[in-house]
């Protein structure tokens, strides 16, 4: 039971991390007004959603596209959110 709970928490945390990275990557392409709206949505919403994740699917991490990062981490790390 402890292992199952730990696995569930790990999966949930990975999804939340991906959601935050996705939002911040999305911010990079927006103007200041749009950025403020997205930041406000994040502040007043929740990134605890996973309807976009297939939790019962099969995943092939050997394919090159599966290992391709869509996140520009250097630019994300430069973002300042007050």
mmCIF file of the N, C-alpha and C atoms, coordinates in Angstrom:
data_MODEL
# 
_entry.id   MODEL 
# 
loop_
_atom_site.group_PDB 
_atom_site.id 
_atom_site.type_symbol 
_atom_site.label_atom_id 
_atom_site.label_alt_id 
_atom_site.label_comp_id 
_atom_site.label_asym_id 
_atom_site.label_entity_id 
_atom_site.label_seq_id 
_atom_site.pdbx_PDB_ins_code 
_atom_site.Cartn_x 
_atom_site.Cartn_y 
_atom_site.Cartn_z 
_atom_site.occupancy 
_atom_site.B_iso_or_equiv 
_atom_site.pdbx_formal_charge 
_atom_site.auth_seq_id 
_atom_site.auth_comp_id 
_atom_site.auth_asym_id 
_atom_site.auth_atom_id 
_atom_site.pdbx_PDB_model_num 
ATOM 1   N N  . UNK A 1 1  ? 0.815  -1.192 0.000   1.00 0.00 ? 1  UNK A N  1 
ATOM 2   C CA . UNK A 1 1  ? 0.000  0.000  0.000   1.00 0.00 ? 1  UNK A CA 1 
ATOM 3   C C  . UNK A 1 1  ? 0.862  1.261  0.000   1.00 0.00 ? 1  UNK A C  1 
ATOM 4   N N  . UNK A 1 2  ? 1.957  1.251  0.742   1.00 0.00 ? 2  UNK A N  1 
ATOM 5   C CA . UNK A 1 2  ? 2.847  2.411  0.807   1.00 0.00 ? 2  UNK A CA 1 
ATOM 6   C C  . UNK A 1 2  ? 3.496  2.660  -0.550  1.00 0.00 ? 2  UNK A C  1 
ATOM 7   N N  . UNK A 1 3  ? 3.886  1.600  -1.239  1.00 0.00 ? 3  UNK A N  1 
ATOM 8   C CA . UNK A 1 3  ? 4.515  1.736  -2.557  1.00 0.00 ? 3  UNK A CA 1 
ATOM 9   C C  . UNK A 1 3  ? 3.520  2.307  -3.553  1.00 0.00 ? 3  UNK A C  1 
ATOM 10  N N  . UNK A 1 4  ? 2.285  1.840  -3.525  1.00 0.00 ? 4  UNK A N  1 
ATOM 11  C CA . UNK A 1 4  ? 1.261  2.347  -4.442  1.00 0.00 ? 4  UNK A CA 1 
ATOM 12  C C  . UNK A 1 4  ? 1.002  3.831  -4.198  1.00 0.00 ? 4  UNK A C  1 
ATOM 13  N N  . UNK A 1 5  ? 0.937  4.224  -2.942  1.00 0.00 ? 5  UNK A N  1 
ATOM 14  C CA . UNK A 1 5  ? 0.714  5.633  -2.602  1.00 0.00 ? 5  UNK A CA 1 
ATOM 15  C C  . UNK A 1 5  ? 1.888  6.489  -3.061  1.00 0.00 ? 5  UNK A C  1 
ATOM 16  N N  . UNK A 1 6  ? 3.097  6.000  -2.844  1.00 0.00 ? 6  UNK A N  1 
ATOM 17  C CA . UNK A 1 6  ? 4.287  6.737  -3.277  1.00 0.00 ? 6  UNK A CA 1 
ATOM 18  C C  . UNK A 1 6  ? 4.326  6.865  -4.797  1.00 0.00 ? 6  UNK A C  1 
ATOM 19  N N  . UNK A 1 7  ? 3.952  5.810  -5.505  1.00 0.00 ? 7  UNK A N  1 
ATOM 20  C CA . UNK A 1 7  ? 3.920  5.861  -6.972  1.00 0.00 ? 7  UNK A CA 1 
ATOM 21  C C  . UNK A 1 7  ? 2.884  6.861  -7.461  1.00 0.00 ? 7  UNK A C  1 
ATOM 22  N N  . UNK A 1 8  ? 1.730  6.868  -6.829  1.00 0.00 ? 8  UNK A N  1 
ATOM 23  C CA . UNK A 1 8  ? 0.674  7.819  -7.204  1.00 0.00 ? 8  UNK A CA 1 
ATOM 24  C C  . UNK A 1 8  ? 1.158  9.252  -6.992  1.00 0.00 ? 8  UNK A C  1 
ATOM 25  N N  . UNK A 1 9  ? 1.806  9.510  -5.872  1.00 0.00 ? 9  UNK A N  1 
ATOM 26  C CA . UNK A 1 9  ? 2.325  10.855 -5.592  1.00 0.00 ? 9  UNK A CA 1 
ATOM 27  C C  . UNK A 1 9  ? 3.401  11.253 -6.594  1.00 0.00 ? 9  UNK A C  1 
ATOM 28  N N  . UNK A 1 10 ? 4.253  10.317 -6.975  1.00 0.00 ? 10 UNK A N  1 
ATOM 29  C CA . UNK A 1 10 ? 5.302  10.593 -7.958  1.00 0.00 ? 10 UNK A CA 1 
ATOM 30  C C  . UNK A 1 10 ? 4.689  10.969 -9.300  1.00 0.00 ? 10 UNK A C  1 
ATOM 31  N N  . UNK A 1 11 ? 3.694  10.227 -9.738  1.00 0.00 ? 11 UNK A N  1 
ATOM 32  C CA . UNK A 1 11 ? 3.023  10.509 -11.008 1.00 0.00 ? 11 UNK A CA 1 
ATOM 33  C C  . UNK A 1 11 ? 2.331  11.872 -10.951 1.00 0.00 ? 11 UNK A C  1 
ATOM 34  N N  . UNK A 1 12 ? 1.624  12.147 -9.857  1.00 0.00 ? 12 UNK A N  1 
ATOM 35  C CA . UNK A 1 12 ? 0.949  13.440 -9.715  1.00 0.00 ? 12 UNK A CA 1 
ATOM 36  C C  . UNK A 1 12 ? 1.948  14.593 -9.752  1.00 0.00 ? 12 UNK A C  1 
ATOM 37  N N  . UNK A 1 13 ? 3.055  14.453 -9.054  1.00 0.00 ? 13 UNK A N  1 
ATOM 38  C CA . UNK A 1 13 ? 4.067  15.510 -9.031  1.00 0.00 ? 13 UNK A CA 1 
ATOM 39  C C  . UNK A 1 13 ? 4.705  15.713 -10.401 1.00 0.00 ? 13 UNK A C  1 
ATOM 40  N N  . UNK A 1 14 ? 4.928  14.636 -11.133 1.00 0.00 ? 14 UNK A N  1 
ATOM 41  C CA . UNK A 1 14 ? 5.488  14.745 -12.476 1.00 0.00 ? 14 UNK A CA 1 
ATOM 42  C C  . UNK A 1 14 ? 4.528  15.492 -13.404 1.00 0.00 ? 14 UNK A C  1 
ATOM 43  N N  . UNK A 1 15 ? 3.236  15.220 -13.280 1.00 0.00 ? 15 UNK A N  1 
ATOM 44  C CA . UNK A 1 15 ? 2.238  15.894 -14.110 1.00 0.00 ? 15 UNK A CA 1 
ATOM 45  C C  . UNK A 1 15 ? 2.169  17.377 -13.751 1.00 0.00 ? 15 UNK A C  1 
ATOM 46  N N  . UNK A 1 16 ? 2.187  17.701 -12.473 1.00 0.00 ? 16 UNK A N  1 
ATOM 47  C CA . UNK A 1 16 ? 2.154  19.105 -12.043 1.00 0.00 ? 16 UNK A CA 1 
ATOM 48  C C  . UNK A 1 16 ? 3.393  19.840 -12.554 1.00 0.00 ? 16 UNK A C  1 
ATOM 49  N N  . UNK A 1 17 ? 4.555  19.218 -12.456 1.00 0.00 ? 17 UNK A N  1 
ATOM 50  C CA . UNK A 1 17 ? 5.779  19.826 -12.972 1.00 0.00 ? 17 UNK A CA 1 
ATOM 51  C C  . UNK A 1 17 ? 5.659  20.083 -14.465 1.00 0.00 ? 17 UNK A C  1 
ATOM 52  N N  . UNK A 1 18 ? 5.192  19.092 -15.220 1.00 0.00 ? 18 UNK A N  1 
ATOM 53  C CA . UNK A 1 18 ? 5.023  19.266 -16.665 1.00 0.00 ? 18 UNK A CA 1 
ATOM 54  C C  . UNK A 1 18 ? 4.061  20.409 -16.944 1.00 0.00 ? 18 UNK A C  1 
ATOM 55  N N  . UNK A 1 19 ? 2.958  20.502 -16.190 1.00 0.00 ? 19 UNK A N  1 
ATOM 56  C CA . UNK A 1 19 ? 1.992  21.578 -16.396 1.00 0.00 ? 19 UNK A CA 1 
ATOM 57  C C  . UNK A 1 19 ? 2.632  22.950 -16.176 1.00 0.00 ? 19 UNK A C  1 
ATOM 58  N N  . UNK A 1 20 ? 3.413  23.092 -15.104 1.00 0.00 ? 20 UNK A N  1 
ATOM 59  C CA . UNK A 1 20 ? 4.089  24.362 -14.858 1.00 0.00 ? 20 UNK A CA 1 
ATOM 60  C C  . UNK A 1 20 ? 5.068  24.688 -15.977 1.00 0.00 ? 20 UNK A C  1 
ATOM 61  N N  . UNK A 1 21 ? 5.852  23.711 -16.399 1.00 0.00 ? 21 UNK A N  1 
ATOM 62  C CA . UNK A 1 21 ? 6.795  23.950 -17.495 1.00 0.00 ? 21 UNK A CA 1 
ATOM 63  C C  . UNK A 1 21 ? 6.060  24.362 -18.767 1.00 0.00 ? 21 UNK A C  1 
ATOM 64  N N  . UNK A 1 22 ? 4.935  23.713 -19.043 1.00 0.00 ? 22 UNK A N  1 
ATOM 65  C CA . UNK A 1 22 ? 4.143  24.048 -20.220 1.00 0.00 ? 22 UNK A CA 1 
ATOM 66  C C  . UNK A 1 22 ? 3.642  25.489 -20.136 1.00 0.00 ? 22 UNK A C  1 
ATOM 67  N N  . UNK A 1 23 ? 3.095  25.889 -18.982 1.00 0.00 ? 23 UNK A N  1 
ATOM 68  C CA . UNK A 1 23 ? 2.606  27.259 -18.817 1.00 0.00 ? 23 UNK A CA 1 
ATOM 69  C C  . UNK A 1 23 ? 3.727  28.272 -19.009 1.00 0.00 ? 23 UNK A C  1 
ATOM 70  N N  . UNK A 1 24 ? 4.879  28.024 -18.408 1.00 0.00 ? 24 UNK A N  1 
ATOM 71  C CA . UNK A 1 24 ? 5.972  28.973 -18.515 1.00 0.00 ? 24 UNK A CA 1 
ATOM 72  C C  . UNK A 1 24 ? 6.549  29.015 -19.927 1.00 0.00 ? 24 UNK A C  1 
ATOM 73  N N  . UNK A 1 25 ? 6.590  27.889 -20.618 1.00 0.00 ? 25 UNK A N  1 
ATOM 74  C CA . UNK A 1 25 ? 7.012  27.894 -22.016 1.00 0.00 ? 25 UNK A CA 1 
ATOM 75  C C  . UNK A 1 25 ? 6.020  28.704 -22.840 1.00 0.00 ? 25 UNK A C  1 
ATOM 76  N N  . UNK A 1 26 ? 4.743  28.568 -22.534 1.00 0.00 ? 26 UNK A N  1 
ATOM 77  C CA . UNK A 1 26 ? 3.688  29.322 -23.212 1.00 0.00 ? 26 UNK A CA 1 
ATOM 78  C C  . UNK A 1 26 ? 3.870  30.827 -22.980 1.00 0.00 ? 26 UNK A C  1 
ATOM 79  N N  . UNK A 1 27 ? 4.318  31.209 -21.785 1.00 0.00 ? 27 UNK A N  1 
ATOM 80  C CA . UNK A 1 27 ? 4.549  32.622 -21.478 1.00 0.00 ? 27 UNK A CA 1 
ATOM 81  C C  . UNK A 1 27 ? 5.626  33.251 -22.354 1.00 0.00 ? 27 UNK A C  1 
ATOM 82  N N  . UNK A 1 28 ? 6.611  32.470 -22.754 1.00 0.00 ? 28 UNK A N  1 
ATOM 83  C CA . UNK A 1 28 ? 7.721  33.004 -23.533 1.00 0.00 ? 28 UNK A CA 1 
ATOM 84  C C  . UNK A 1 28 ? 7.265  33.611 -24.849 1.00 0.00 ? 28 UNK A C  1 
ATOM 85  N N  . UNK A 1 29 ? 6.160  33.115 -25.394 1.00 0.00 ? 29 UNK A N  1 
ATOM 86  C CA . UNK A 1 29 ? 5.693  33.552 -26.705 1.00 0.00 ? 29 UNK A CA 1 
ATOM 87  C C  . UNK A 1 29 ? 4.637  34.650 -26.634 1.00 0.00 ? 29 UNK A C  1 
ATOM 88  N N  . UNK A 1 30 ? 4.362  35.174 -25.455 1.00 0.00 ? 30 UNK A N  1 
ATOM 89  C CA . UNK A 1 30 ? 3.265  36.128 -25.282 1.00 0.00 ? 30 UNK A CA 1 
ATOM 90  C C  . UNK A 1 30 ? 3.784  37.534 -24.977 1.00 0.00 ? 30 UNK A C  1 
ATOM 91  N N  . UNK A 1 31 ? 2.937  38.532 -25.287 1.00 0.00 ? 31 UNK A N  1 
ATOM 92  C CA . UNK A 1 31 ? 3.286  39.909 -24.927 1.00 0.00 ? 31 UNK A CA 1 
ATOM 93  C C  . UNK A 1 31 ? 2.961  40.130 -23.450 1.00 0.00 ? 31 UNK A C  1 
ATOM 94  N N  . UNK A 1 32 ? 3.314  41.305 -22.914 1.00 0.00 ? 32 UNK A N  1 
ATOM 95  C CA . UNK A 1 32 ? 3.177  41.555 -21.470 1.00 0.00 ? 32 UNK A CA 1 
ATOM 96  C C  . UNK A 1 32 ? 1.735  41.441 -20.980 1.00 0.00 ? 32 UNK A C  1 
ATOM 97  N N  . UNK A 1 33 ? 0.784  41.937 -21.751 1.00 0.00 ? 33 UNK A N  1 
ATOM 98  C CA . UNK A 1 33 ? -0.621 41.880 -21.341 1.00 0.00 ? 33 UNK A CA 1 
ATOM 99  C C  . UNK A 1 33 ? -1.106 40.434 -21.265 1.00 0.00 ? 33 UNK A C  1 
ATOM 100 N N  . UNK A 1 34 ? -0.755 39.659 -22.270 1.00 0.00 ? 34 UNK A N  1 
ATOM 101 C CA . UNK A 1 34 ? -1.147 38.247 -22.283 1.00 0.00 ? 34 UNK A CA 1 
ATOM 102 C C  . UNK A 1 34 ? -0.447 37.477 -21.164 1.00 0.00 ? 34 UNK A C  1 
ATOM 103 N N  . UNK A 1 35 ? 0.817  37.821 -20.904 1.00 0.00 ? 35 UNK A N  1 
ATOM 104 C CA . UNK A 1 35 ? 1.557  37.163 -19.825 1.00 0.00 ? 35 UNK A CA 1 
ATOM 105 C C  . UNK A 1 35 ? 0.875  37.389 -18.488 1.00 0.00 ? 35 UNK A C  1 
ATOM 106 N N  . UNK A 1 36 ? 0.450  38.633 -18.245 1.00 0.00 ? 36 UNK A N  1 
ATOM 107 C CA . UNK A 1 36 ? -0.190 38.958 -16.967 1.00 0.00 ? 36 UNK A CA 1 
ATOM 108 C C  . UNK A 1 36 ? -1.470 38.154 -16.787 1.00 0.00 ? 36 UNK A C  1 
ATOM 109 N N  . UNK A 1 37 ? -2.247 37.979 -17.865 1.00 0.00 ? 37 UNK A N  1 
ATOM 110 C CA . UNK A 1 37 ? -3.485 37.202 -17.785 1.00 0.00 ? 37 UNK A CA 1 
ATOM 111 C C  . UNK A 1 37 ? -3.182 35.737 -17.471 1.00 0.00 ? 37 UNK A C  1 
ATOM 112 N N  . UNK A 1 38 ? -2.171 35.172 -18.121 1.00 0.00 ? 38 UNK A N  1 
ATOM 113 C CA . UNK A 1 38 ? -1.805 33.778 -17.874 1.00 0.00 ? 38 UNK A CA 1 
ATOM 114 C C  . UNK A 1 38 ? -1.323 33.599 -16.435 1.00 0.00 ? 38 UNK A C  1 
ATOM 115 N N  . UNK A 1 39 ? -0.486 34.519 -15.971 1.00 0.00 ? 39 UNK A N  1 
ATOM 116 C CA . UNK A 1 39 ? 0.019  34.443 -14.595 1.00 0.00 ? 39 UNK A CA 1 
ATOM 117 C C  . UNK A 1 39 ? -1.134 34.547 -13.606 1.00 0.00 ? 39 UNK A C  1 
ATOM 118 N N  . UNK A 1 40 ? -2.066 35.441 -13.878 1.00 0.00 ? 40 UNK A N  1 
ATOM 119 C CA . UNK A 1 40 ? -3.237 35.589 -13.010 1.00 0.00 ? 40 UNK A CA 1 
ATOM 120 C C  . UNK A 1 40 ? -4.073 34.304 -13.008 1.00 0.00 ? 40 UNK A C  1 
ATOM 121 N N  . UNK A 1 41 ? -4.237 33.686 -14.176 1.00 0.00 ? 41 UNK A N  1 
ATOM 122 C CA . UNK A 1 41 ? -4.970 32.419 -14.248 1.00 0.00 ? 41 UNK A CA 1 
ATOM 123 C C  . UNK A 1 41 ? -4.287 31.336 -13.417 1.00 0.00 ? 41 UNK A C  1 
ATOM 124 N N  . UNK A 1 42 ? -2.960 31.293 -13.469 1.00 0.00 ? 42 UNK A N  1 
ATOM 125 C CA . UNK A 1 42 ? -2.214 30.297 -12.690 1.00 0.00 ? 42 UNK A CA 1 
ATOM 126 C C  . UNK A 1 42 ? -2.396 30.567 -11.192 1.00 0.00 ? 42 UNK A C  1 
ATOM 127 N N  . UNK A 1 43 ? -2.324 31.845 -10.809 1.00 0.00 ? 43 UNK A N  1 
ATOM 128 C CA . UNK A 1 43 ? -2.472 32.201 -9.393  1.00 0.00 ? 43 UNK A CA 1 
ATOM 129 C C  . UNK A 1 43 ? -3.851 31.835 -8.849  1.00 0.00 ? 43 UNK A C  1 
ATOM 130 N N  . UNK A 1 44 ? -4.875 31.999 -9.665  1.00 0.00 ? 44 UNK A N  1 
ATOM 131 C CA . UNK A 1 44 ? -6.242 31.776 -9.200  1.00 0.00 ? 44 UNK A CA 1 
ATOM 132 C C  . UNK A 1 44 ? -6.827 30.448 -9.665  1.00 0.00 ? 44 UNK A C  1 
ATOM 133 N N  . UNK A 1 45 ? -6.020 29.640 -10.276 1.00 0.00 ? 45 UNK A N  1 
ATOM 134 C CA . UNK A 1 45 ? -6.493 28.348 -10.750 1.00 0.00 ? 45 UNK A CA 1 
ATOM 135 C C  . UNK A 1 45 ? -5.699 27.225 -10.118 1.00 0.00 ? 45 UNK A C  1 
ATOM 136 N N  . UNK A 1 46 ? -5.562 26.177 -10.861 1.00 0.00 ? 46 UNK A N  1 
ATOM 137 C CA . UNK A 1 46 ? -4.830 25.030 -10.359 1.00 0.00 ? 46 UNK A CA 1 
ATOM 138 C C  . UNK A 1 46 ? -4.122 24.328 -11.517 1.00 0.00 ? 46 UNK A C  1 
ATOM 139 N N  . UNK A 1 47 ? -2.930 23.872 -11.245 1.00 0.00 ? 47 UNK A N  1 
ATOM 140 C CA . UNK A 1 47 ? -2.213 23.073 -12.232 1.00 0.00 ? 47 UNK A CA 1 
ATOM 141 C C  . UNK A 1 47 ? -2.358 21.589 -11.905 1.00 0.00 ? 47 UNK A C  1 
ATOM 142 N N  . UNK A 1 48 ? -3.258 21.308 -10.972 1.00 0.00 ? 48 UNK A N  1 
ATOM 143 C CA . UNK A 1 48 ? -3.513 19.930 -10.547 1.00 0.00 ? 48 UNK A CA 1 
ATOM 144 C C  . UNK A 1 48 ? -4.577 19.293 -11.446 1.00 0.00 ? 48 UNK A C  1 
ATOM 145 N N  . UNK A 1 49 ? -4.287 19.238 -12.724 1.00 0.00 ? 49 UNK A N  1 
ATOM 146 C CA . UNK A 1 49 ? -5.222 18.582 -13.641 1.00 0.00 ? 49 UNK A CA 1 
ATOM 147 C C  . UNK A 1 49 ? -4.424 17.642 -14.529 1.00 0.00 ? 49 UNK A C  1 
ATOM 148 N N  . UNK A 1 50 ? -5.068 16.586 -14.935 1.00 0.00 ? 50 UNK A N  1 
ATOM 149 C CA . UNK A 1 50 ? -4.375 15.637 -15.805 1.00 0.00 ? 50 UNK A CA 1 
ATOM 150 C C  . UNK A 1 50 ? -5.322 14.995 -16.802 1.00 0.00 ? 50 UNK A C  1 
ATOM 151 N N  . UNK A 1 51 ? -6.361 15.723 -17.192 1.00 0.00 ? 51 UNK A N  1 
ATOM 152 C CA . UNK A 1 51 ? -7.262 15.184 -18.211 1.00 0.00 ? 51 UNK A CA 1 
ATOM 153 C C  . UNK A 1 51 ? -6.554 15.057 -19.557 1.00 0.00 ? 51 UNK A C  1 
ATOM 154 N N  . UNK A 1 52 ? -5.442 15.754 -19.751 1.00 0.00 ? 52 UNK A N  1 
ATOM 155 C CA . UNK A 1 52 ? -4.687 15.704 -21.000 1.00 0.00 ? 52 UNK A CA 1 
ATOM 156 C C  . UNK A 1 52 ? -3.645 14.575 -21.000 1.00 0.00 ? 52 UNK A C  1 
ATOM 157 N N  . UNK A 1 53 ? -3.589 13.806 -19.927 1.00 0.00 ? 53 UNK A N  1 
ATOM 158 C CA . UNK A 1 53 ? -2.614 12.724 -19.809 1.00 0.00 ? 53 UNK A CA 1 
ATOM 159 C C  . UNK A 1 53 ? -3.342 11.383 -19.896 1.00 0.00 ? 53 UNK A C  1 
ATOM 160 N N  . UNK A 1 54 ? -2.853 10.502 -20.747 1.00 0.00 ? 54 UNK A N  1 
ATOM 161 C CA . UNK A 1 54 ? -3.422 9.164  -20.871 1.00 0.00 ? 54 UNK A CA 1 
ATOM 162 C C  . UNK A 1 54 ? -2.777 8.275  -19.807 1.00 0.00 ? 54 UNK A C  1 
ATOM 163 N N  . UNK A 1 55 ? -3.477 8.097  -18.696 1.00 0.00 ? 55 UNK A N  1 
ATOM 164 C CA . UNK A 1 55 ? -2.914 7.348  -17.572 1.00 0.00 ? 55 UNK A CA 1 
ATOM 165 C C  . UNK A 1 55 ? -2.939 5.840  -17.783 1.00 0.00 ? 55 UNK A C  1 
ATOM 166 N N  . UNK A 1 56 ? -3.641 5.362  -18.804 1.00 0.00 ? 56 UNK A N  1 
ATOM 167 C CA . UNK A 1 56 ? -3.736 3.927  -19.021 1.00 0.00 ? 56 UNK A CA 1 
ATOM 168 C C  . UNK A 1 56 ? -3.149 3.506  -20.362 1.00 0.00 ? 56 UNK A C  1 
ATOM 169 N N  . UNK A 1 57 ? -2.343 4.349  -20.938 1.00 0.00 ? 57 UNK A N  1 
ATOM 170 C CA . UNK A 1 57 ? -1.773 4.060  -22.244 1.00 0.00 ? 57 UNK A CA 1 
ATOM 171 C C  . UNK A 1 57 ? -0.423 3.379  -22.152 1.00 0.00 ? 57 UNK A C  1 
ATOM 172 N N  . UNK A 1 58 ? 0.097  3.042  -23.302 1.00 0.00 ? 58 UNK A N  1 
ATOM 173 C CA . UNK A 1 58 ? 1.451  2.494  -23.390 1.00 0.00 ? 58 UNK A CA 1 
ATOM 174 C C  . UNK A 1 58 ? 2.355  3.599  -23.892 1.00 0.00 ? 58 UNK A C  1 
ATOM 175 N N  . UNK A 1 59 ? 3.532  3.684  -23.328 1.00 0.00 ? 59 UNK A N  1 
ATOM 176 C CA . UNK A 1 59 ? 4.452  4.740  -23.682 1.00 0.00 ? 59 UNK A CA 1 
ATOM 177 C C  . UNK A 1 59 ? 5.759  4.132  -24.172 1.00 0.00 ? 59 UNK A C  1 
ATOM 178 N N  . UNK A 1 60 ? 6.263  4.656  -25.286 1.00 0.00 ? 60 UNK A N  1 
ATOM 179 C CA . UNK A 1 60 ? 7.521  4.193  -25.848 1.00 0.00 ? 60 UNK A CA 1 
ATOM 180 C C  . UNK A 1 60 ? 8.531  5.328  -25.734 1.00 0.00 ? 60 UNK A C  1 
ATOM 181 N N  . UNK A 1 61 ? 9.408  5.238  -24.758 1.00 0.00 ? 61 UNK A N  1 
ATOM 182 C CA . UNK A 1 61 ? 10.389 6.290  -24.530 1.00 0.00 ? 61 UNK A CA 1 
ATOM 183 C C  . UNK A 1 61 ? 11.670 6.077  -25.335 1.00 0.00 ? 61 UNK A C  1 
ATOM 184 N N  . UNK A 1 62 ? 11.678 5.081  -26.195 1.00 0.00 ? 62 UNK A N  1 
ATOM 185 C CA . UNK A 1 62 ? 12.847 4.814  -27.027 1.00 0.00 ? 62 UNK A CA 1 
ATOM 186 C C  . UNK A 1 62 ? 12.829 5.649  -28.304 1.00 0.00 ? 62 UNK A C  1 
ATOM 187 N N  . UNK A 1 63 ? 11.650 6.123  -28.701 1.00 0.00 ? 63 UNK A N  1 
ATOM 188 C CA . UNK A 1 63 ? 11.541 6.930  -29.916 1.00 0.00 ? 63 UNK A CA 1 
ATOM 189 C C  . UNK A 1 63 ? 12.218 8.275  -29.691 1.00 0.00 ? 63 UNK A C  1 
ATOM 190 N N  . UNK A 1 64 ? 12.888 8.802  -30.718 1.00 0.00 ? 64 UNK A N  1 
ATOM 191 C CA . UNK A 1 64 ? 13.557 10.100 -30.565 1.00 0.00 ? 64 UNK A CA 1 
ATOM 192 C C  . UNK A 1 64 ? 12.588 11.224 -30.191 1.00 0.00 ? 64 UNK A C  1 
ATOM 193 N N  . UNK A 1 65 ? 11.384 11.213 -30.726 1.00 0.00 ? 65 UNK A N  1 
ATOM 194 C CA . UNK A 1 65 ? 10.438 12.296 -30.426 1.00 0.00 ? 65 UNK A CA 1 
ATOM 195 C C  . UNK A 1 65 ? 10.014 12.274 -28.957 1.00 0.00 ? 65 UNK A C  1 
ATOM 196 N N  . UNK A 1 66 ? 10.044 11.122 -28.342 1.00 0.00 ? 66 UNK A N  1 
ATOM 197 C CA . UNK A 1 66 ? 9.674  11.030 -26.932 1.00 0.00 ? 66 UNK A CA 1 
ATOM 198 C C  . UNK A 1 66 ? 10.726 11.684 -26.047 1.00 0.00 ? 66 UNK A C  1 
ATOM 199 N N  . UNK A 1 67 ? 11.952 11.750 -26.526 1.00 0.00 ? 67 UNK A N  1 
ATOM 200 C CA . UNK A 1 67 ? 13.033 12.326 -25.736 1.00 0.00 ? 67 UNK A CA 1 
ATOM 201 C C  . UNK A 1 67 ? 13.323 13.779 -26.106 1.00 0.00 ? 67 UNK A C  1 
ATOM 202 N N  . UNK A 1 68 ? 12.598 14.311 -27.089 1.00 0.00 ? 68 UNK A N  1 
ATOM 203 C CA . UNK A 1 68 ? 12.816 15.679 -27.533 1.00 0.00 ? 68 UNK A CA 1 
ATOM 204 C C  . UNK A 1 68 ? 12.136 16.640 -26.570 1.00 0.00 ? 68 UNK A C  1 
ATOM 205 N N  . UNK A 1 69 ? 12.896 17.566 -26.040 1.00 0.00 ? 69 UNK A N  1 
ATOM 206 C CA . UNK A 1 69 ? 12.349 18.518 -25.077 1.00 0.00 ? 69 UNK A CA 1 
ATOM 207 C C  . UNK A 1 69 ? 11.640 19.659 -25.806 1.00 0.00 ? 69 UNK A C  1 
ATOM 208 N N  . UNK A 1 70 ? 10.413 19.965 -25.380 1.00 0.00 ? 70 UNK A N  1 
ATOM 209 C CA . UNK A 1 70 ? 9.699  21.092 -25.962 1.00 0.00 ? 70 UNK A CA 1 
ATOM 210 C C  . UNK A 1 70 ? 9.893  22.341 -25.112 1.00 0.00 ? 70 UNK A C  1 
ATOM 211 N N  . UNK A 1 71 ? 10.642 22.211 -24.035 1.00 0.00 ? 71 UNK A N  1 
ATOM 212 C CA . UNK A 1 71 ? 10.820 23.314 -23.116 1.00 0.00 ? 71 UNK A CA 1 
ATOM 213 C C  . UNK A 1 71 ? 12.200 23.943 -23.273 1.00 0.00 ? 71 UNK A C  1 
ATOM 214 N N  . UNK A 1 72 ? 12.228 25.261 -23.366 1.00 0.00 ? 72 UNK A N  1 
ATOM 215 C CA . UNK A 1 72 ? 13.482 25.999 -23.429 1.00 0.00 ? 72 UNK A CA 1 
ATOM 216 C C  . UNK A 1 72 ? 13.835 26.406 -21.994 1.00 0.00 ? 72 UNK A C  1 
ATOM 217 N N  . UNK A 1 73 ? 14.518 25.530 -21.292 1.00 0.00 ? 73 UNK A N  1 
ATOM 218 C CA . UNK A 1 73 ? 14.759 25.719 -19.863 1.00 0.00 ? 73 UNK A CA 1 
ATOM 219 C C  . UNK A 1 73 ? 15.585 26.973 -19.563 1.00 0.00 ? 73 UNK A C  1 
ATOM 220 N N  . UNK A 1 74 ? 16.521 27.337 -20.437 1.00 0.00 ? 74 UNK A N  1 
ATOM 221 C CA . UNK A 1 74 ? 17.317 28.539 -20.191 1.00 0.00 ? 74 UNK A CA 1 
ATOM 222 C C  . UNK A 1 74 ? 16.427 29.771 -20.190 1.00 0.00 ? 74 UNK A C  1 
ATOM 223 N N  . UNK A 1 75 ? 15.484 29.854 -21.121 1.00 0.00 ? 75 UNK A N  1 
ATOM 224 C CA . UNK A 1 75 ? 14.593 31.003 -21.180 1.00 0.00 ? 75 UNK A CA 1 
ATOM 225 C C  . UNK A 1 75 ? 13.542 30.950 -20.057 1.00 0.00 ? 75 UNK A C  1 
ATOM 226 N N  . UNK A 1 76 ? 13.068 29.765 -19.717 1.00 0.00 ? 76 UNK A N  1 
ATOM 227 C CA . UNK A 1 76 ? 12.114 29.643 -18.618 1.00 0.00 ? 76 UNK A CA 1 
ATOM 228 C C  . UNK A 1 76 ? 12.739 30.108 -17.313 1.00 0.00 ? 76 UNK A C  1 
ATOM 229 N N  . UNK A 1 77 ? 13.979 29.757 -17.087 1.00 0.00 ? 77 UNK A N  1 
ATOM 230 C CA . UNK A 1 77 ? 14.659 30.134 -15.848 1.00 0.00 ? 77 UNK A CA 1 
ATOM 231 C C  . UNK A 1 77 ? 14.891 31.658 -15.761 1.00 0.00 ? 77 UNK A C  1 
ATOM 232 N N  . UNK A 1 78 ? 14.898 32.351 -16.909 1.00 0.00 ? 78 UNK A N  1 
ATOM 233 C CA . UNK A 1 78 ? 15.075 33.793 -16.909 1.00 0.00 ? 78 UNK A CA 1 
ATOM 234 C C  . UNK A 1 78 ? 13.791 34.544 -16.568 1.00 0.00 ? 78 UNK A C  1 
ATOM 235 N N  . UNK A 1 79 ? 12.640 33.876 -16.667 1.00 0.00 ? 79 UNK A N  1 
ATOM 236 C CA . UNK A 1 79 ? 11.366 34.540 -16.388 1.00 0.00 ? 79 UNK A CA 1 
ATOM 237 C C  . UNK A 1 79 ? 11.301 34.980 -14.930 1.00 0.00 ? 79 UNK A C  1 
ATOM 238 N N  . UNK A 1 80 ? 10.817 36.175 -14.727 1.00 0.00 ? 80 UNK A N  1 
ATOM 239 C CA . UNK A 1 80 ? 10.616 36.703 -13.371 1.00 0.00 ? 80 UNK A CA 1 
ATOM 240 C C  . UNK A 1 80 ? 9.118  36.848 -13.159 1.00 0.00 ? 80 UNK A C  1 
ATOM 241 N N  . UNK A 1 81 ? 8.592  36.133 -12.184 1.00 0.00 ? 81 UNK A N  1 
ATOM 242 C CA . UNK A 1 81 ? 7.169  36.211 -11.867 1.00 0.00 ? 81 UNK A CA 1 
ATOM 243 C C  . UNK A 1 81 ? 7.049  36.752 -10.463 1.00 0.00 ? 81 UNK A C  1 
ATOM 244 N N  . UNK A 1 82 ? 6.429  37.926 -10.361 1.00 0.00 ? 82 UNK A N  1 
ATOM 245 C CA . UNK A 1 82 ? 6.283  38.555 -9.039  1.00 0.00 ? 82 UNK A CA 1 
ATOM 246 C C  . UNK A 1 82 ? 5.031  38.072 -8.354  1.00 0.00 ? 82 UNK A C  1 
# 
